[in-house]
Amino acid sequence: MDKKLFQNLLDTLDKEIQAYSKLKEFFEEKKEVLKNSKPDDLGVLDNQILALNNQIMTLNDSRKNIAEQLLDREANMSQFIELAEKEAPEYVNALRERKVKICNIIPELTLLNNQNVELLKHGIIISNKMLETIINAFAPQGCNYNGAGKTDTHDVDMWTINEEI
C-alpha cells in the first residue's frame, strides 16, 4: 500500500474543505444580496458560485480516483478511516479531523442554500405581483364596463350586496 496516497487524500480533502468554506461565504453573501435586492450583484455572485462548483466537482473526482486506487471502489470518509487504521495509522487522526470539518460545513451549506432558494421564491412572487400591478394600471379601462354601460368592479358588487342585506 502506497502511503503517499493517504497524503494525496489529505491534500485533496483540505482543498475540498477550503472550497466548501469559500462556497459558504458566497452563499452568505448571496443571502445578503437577495435581502437587499441587488440583482446586478447576484449575477456576478452566481458566476463565482458556478466556477467554485466546477472546482469542487474536480476535487471530488480526484478524491474518487484516490479511493479507486486505495480500495478499488468509491469510498466515504469512514471507509478511508477504517483503511488507515489497518494500513497507515499515522493518518487516522488527520482523516478524522477532516471528516468532522466536512460534516460540520455541509449542513451549514444546505441551510444557507435552502434559505437562498426561499428568498428567490419570495422575490419571484413579489416581482410577479409588481408586474401584475403595473399591467393592470396600464390595461385599458373600457373592458370593465358591462352591457348596460356600468362598471363591473368588485367595489360596486360589494356595495350592492350590502344594500340588499
Secondary structure, 3 states (H helix, E strand, C coil): CCCHHHHHHHHHHHHHHHHHHHHHHHHHHHHHHHHCCCHHHHHHHHHHHHHHHHHHHHHHHHHHHHHHHHHCCCCCHHHHHHHHHHHCHHHHHHHHHHHHHHHHHHHHHHHHHHHHHHHHHHHHHHHHHHHHHHHHHHCCHHHHECCCCCECCHHHHHHHHHHHC
